[in-house]
Amino acid sequence: MIFLGVGGRTRLGGAVLLAEVVSKTFVVDLNAYPRWLIVLVATLAVALVIWILMKLLKWTLWLLFFAVLVGGVLWACWLLFQVLFP
C-alpha cells in the first residue's frame, strides 16, 4: 500500500507467472420455439414485473402518507404543548 507509506511486500508471495482466465457464457437457444410464443411469454413476464413494481410503489406511498400524517400531528402537538406549558 503505497498510499499509506507501507511498501516492500507483494501479494501472493511474488509475481504470477501464468494466469488462466475462465469465462463461461450460457446462451439459451430459442429457435426451437415459435416467435409468437416467445413474444407472448416475454410480454407476460414484463407485465408481471411492472405489476409487482406498482404494488410496491403503492405500499411505499401509503407508508409515506401515514408517516407524514403521524409526524405532522406529533409535531403540531409538540408545538401546542410548547405554547401551553412554556
Secondary structure, DSSP 8 states (H G I E B T S, - for coil): -TTTT--S--GGGS--S-------------TTS-HHHHHHHHHHHHHHHHHHHHHHHHHHHHHHHHHHHHHHHHHHHHHHHHHH--
